[in-house]
Amino acid sequence: MYSTTVYLYQQLTRVLLIDTSGGYFTARYDPVYAKQLTINKGVDNVLLFEFINQDQKPVNITGSTFLFRVINQAGDELLVEKPMETLSAALGRVKVVLDTNDTIDVMAQPASYSIQRTSGNYVQAVYTDANSQARADCNIVDSVMPQFIPSAECTVPDMYGKNNFVGTAPTNWPDWALTPQPQNSIQRTEFFSSYMPTNESSLI
């Protein structure tokens, strides 16, 4: 009997929120790496964030609203934009839920995410990446739900095509319109034909 271990995990990310009170003049805390998020298409993605200051302490975000964005890697297309929900203002904890409708039309691709904070008239970038950058990496994957592949158009040649052979003598018809098919003088085999008889006797 085989046993497989599976995991249910939360994507919790701690990000740096600059204190606007004027208590800090130099950045003393700088993350050595940025956590890469994974966004799975076809399911609900609960992304948790905890805002900390340069002393790595929680930031009180009372009165603030946050906007989560997913941007393509080139930075010229907005893929997803959604407001975030505050879980605990005193502890600086928020979340955003990206459901199926948010991601179903987005191609699976490497992308970036950013968070915007609005407090009164003040609009601020949250530093999600190392070196005080406001964009961090995320991967949009179709590991749960396969990516949609549209059907391709298929054309079948007929007598009413581009050259319109109807009304002309059979000697002017293309090879695929002749019955029986002409034979290859070298290999003595018949060419393929798009014509297939469908009467009952031919199916026996």
C-alpha positions, 0 to 999 in steps of 0.5 A, a space after each residue: 500500500 502506497 502512502 503520499 504526504 500532501 500539504 495545505 500551506 498558507 502563503 504568509 509574507 512579511 513586507 516592509 512598510 516605511 514608517 511615515 511618522 518621521 521617526 526613521 531617517 535611514 533604513 536599518 532593515 533590508 530583506 536579504 531576499 524576496 519571497 516568491 508567491 505562487 498563484 494557482 489558476 482555477 482555485 482560491 488563492 489566499 495570500 497573507 501579508 504582515 507589515 513590519 517597520 525597520 525594527 521588524 515590529 508590526 505596523 499599525 495600519 488603522 485607517 489605511 486601505 491596500 490594493 494588490 496588483 499582479 503585473 506581467 514581467 515586462 511591466 506594461 500590462 495589468 493582469 489582476 487588481 483587487 482590494 485587500 482585506 484587513 485582518 488585524 490593523 494593530 498587528 498590520 495583517 491583511 489578506 487578498 483572495 484571488 479566486 477563479 474569476 480573477 485568474 481564469 483568463 490570465 495566461 500561466 506565466 512568471 509575473 510580478 506583484 505590488 501592494 499600494 497603501 492609501 491613508 487619507 491623501 497619502 499614497 505609498 508603495 509597500 516595499 515587497 522586494 529587497 533593496 527597497 523595490 515595490 515589485 516582487 516576483 510571483 508565478 501564475 501556474 496552471 498546476 490545478 487547472 489546465 490552460 485553455 487552448 482554443 480550437 484551430 480552424 480547419 479547412 477542407 478543399 472542395 470544388 468551390 474553393 479559391 480556383 472554383 473548378 465547378 463547370 470546368 472539364 474534369 481534365 482541368 480538375 485538381 488531382 484530389 477531385 478526381 475519382 478514381 485517383 491518378 496513379 503515381 507512375 513511379 510507385 504505382 500507388 494512388 494519391 490521397 483523396 478528400 472524397 469518401 463514398 458514404 453509400 451503404 454498399 461501400 461500408 460493408 
